[in-house]
């Protein structure tokens, strides 16, 4: 799956209303560490594309969203689930650090879905 360009105008639709977790890379063109993280984020987009949405937000062009989330240092990579920031990493890190963050959250989501399905089966059985 390709990386989605997120900006102030499409943030709510592409991130908040995505319907699945979103990994969002806050970056700027002049940022050296951002250029190191960029290819990692693209690889994650290819590997996790069916499970999560992956996007990049240029903090110089989309200052409103960056300010809303208190981005003071880039690169900052945040994992959103709906309107909630469930995890974040500041600075350049190895790919495995990002993968662990995503995997940890996906396990929680899967567990939550199993619990919801179990409750639905109980409700149907008692009806």
N, C-alpha and C positions, 0 to 999 in steps of 0.2 A: 504494500500500500504506500502511496506517495505521502510525503509530508505536506501538511496543510499550512498555508500562510495565514496566521491569525493576526487580526488587527482590532482596533477599538470598535469598528463597525460590526464585525462578525463574531466577536468573542462570545457573546451570550448564546448565539445559535450554535456555533461550532464546539464550544467547550461546555457551558452550563447545561445546554439541552442536548448534548451528544448522545445520551442513552447508554454510554459505556465510559470507562475511565479514559482520561485524556492526559498524555504526557506533553507538557508544554515547555519548550526551551525559550527562555528570555535571553536575547543576545543583541549584539550590535556589530556592524561591519568592521569597526576599528579594533575590536576586542580580540587579542591574540588567543587567550584561552577558549574563547567562543569558537574560534576556527578549529580548535582541537576537539571540542565537544560535538560540533556539527556533524561530522561523519559518523560518530557513535549514535547520535540521535537518528540519523538516516538508517543505519543498520537496524536499530531497534524498531523503527517503523516497518521495515521489511519483515523482521522476525515476528513481531507481535501484532501486525496489522489487522488480524481478524479479531483479536481480543481487546485491543485498545486503539484509540485514535492518537496520532502523533502530530504535533504542530510546532511551529516556530513563530515567535513574536519579536519583531525588531523594536527594541525599546526606544529608539530614537523616533520612529514613525508612529508608535502607539504608546504614547506617554501616559494616557489616561489609565489603561489597564495596568501598566507597570506601577504606577503610583498607587492604584487601588490595592495592590498586593505587596506594597512596600519594598519593591525591588530596589536595592541599593548597591548590589554587587552583581556583576554578570561574569560568566554565565550562571544563571539560576535555572534549574530545571524543577518544575513542580508537577506533581501528579494530582489531578483533579478527579473527583467522583461527584458529578453534578456540580453544585456550587461550592463544594467543600474541597479545600486543599488537604489531601490525606498524607502527603509526604513531600519533601523538597530536598534538593541537593544544591549547595552553592559551591561554585568553582569547578575546575576540570577534575574529573575522576575517571578511573578505568571503567570500561563498559560493564564489567561484572557488578560494580556498585549500583549502576542504574538497573540492571537486570534483577538484582536481589530486591530492590525497592519495588519494582513492578510485580515480581513473583509473589512477594509478601502480601501485597494488596490484592492480587488476583485470588489468592487462597482465601482471604477474608471474604471477598465477594462471592466466591463459590460456596463457602460455608454458609453465608447469609442466604443464598438462593436455596440451598438444600433445606435449611431451617424453614424458610417460607413455604416450600413445596410440602414439607412434612405437615405444617400447620394447615395448609389447604386440604390435604388428604384427610386430616382429622375432622375438619369442618364438614367436608362432603360425607364422611362416614357417619357423622352424628346427625346429618340432615335427613 
